[in-house]
Amino acid sequence: MSGDKAIRWSTVAVVAAVAAVAVVVSYRHALQLVTRYGEAGLTGALLPGTVDGVVYCSSMVQLHGARHHYHVPPLAR
């Protein structure tokens, strides 16, 4: 493996690890919040994922627009 590939893959690995930690922390925080305010069961378990899912979708729409020189819809901002 060349030095450039090693740098690239090690960067991917570290970013993936940091992202995994962020997902766990974000989910646990949101889960505590929704359960504190009365959501339980399946709804309580799924609701925190919707927040991160919307953030991810918005980010991908903005990235796609930037890469292809498209206008980014206001809701994605």
C-alpha positions as CSV (number, residue, x, y, z in Angstrom):
1,M,0.0,0.0,0.0
2,S,1.4,3.4,-0.9
3,G,1.8,6.2,1.6
4,D,-1.1,8.1,0.0
5,K,-3.5,5.1,0.3
6,A,-2.4,4.5,3.9
7,I,-3.2,8.2,4.7
8,R,-6.5,8.0,2.9
9,W,-7.7,4.8,4.6
10,S,-6.5,5.7,8.0
11,T,-8.4,9.0,7.7
12,V,-11.5,7.1,6.6
13,A,-11.1,4.8,9.6
14,V,-10.7,7.6,12.1
15,V,-13.6,9.6,10.6
16,A,-15.8,6.5,10.8
17,A,-14.9,5.9,14.4
18,V,-15.6,9.5,15.4
19,A,-18.9,9.3,13.5
20,A,-19.9,6.1,15.3
21,V,-19.2,7.7,18.7
22,A,-21.2,10.8,17.7
23,V,-24.1,8.6,16.6
24,V,-24.2,6.8,19.9
25,V,-23.9,10.0,22.0
26,S,-26.5,11.8,19.9
27,Y,-28.9,8.8,20.1
28,R,-28.5,8.3,23.8
29,H,-29.0,12.0,24.5
30,A,-32.1,12.2,22.3
31,L,-33.5,9.0,23.8
32,Q,-33.1,10.4,27.3
33,L,-34.9,13.6,26.2
34,V,-37.9,11.9,24.6
35,T,-38.3,9.4,27.4
36,R,-38.2,12.2,30.0
37,Y,-41.1,13.9,28.2
38,G,-43.3,10.8,28.0
39,E,-42.4,8.9,24.9
40,A,-41.9,5.1,25.4
41,G,-41.7,1.9,23.6
42,L,-41.1,1.8,19.8
43,T,-41.9,5.5,19.3
44,G,-39.4,6.5,22.0
45,A,-36.8,4.3,20.5
46,L,-37.3,5.4,16.9
47,L,-37.8,9.2,17.4
48,P,-34.1,10.0,18.1
49,G,-33.1,8.4,14.8
50,T,-35.4,10.7,12.9
51,V,-33.5,13.8,14.0
52,D,-30.2,12.5,12.8
53,G,-31.8,11.1,9.6
54,V,-33.1,14.5,8.7
55,V,-29.7,16.1,9.4
56,Y,-28.1,13.5,7.2
57,C,-30.5,14.0,4.3
58,S,-30.2,17.7,4.4
59,S,-26.4,17.4,4.3
60,M,-26.5,15.1,1.3
61,V,-28.9,17.4,-0.6
62,Q,-26.5,20.3,0.1
63,L,-23.5,18.3,-0.9
64,H,-25.2,17.1,-4.1
65,G,-26.1,20.7,-5.0
66,A,-22.6,21.9,-4.4
67,R,-21.0,19.2,-6.4
68,H,-23.3,19.6,-9.4
69,H,-23.8,23.4,-9.1
70,Y,-27.5,23.1,-8.4
71,H,-29.6,25.5,-6.3
72,V,-30.0,24.0,-2.8
73,P,-33.7,24.2,-1.7
74,P,-34.3,26.4,1.4
75,L,-35.6,23.4,3.5
76,A,-32.2,21.7,3.1
77,R,-30.4,24.6,4.7
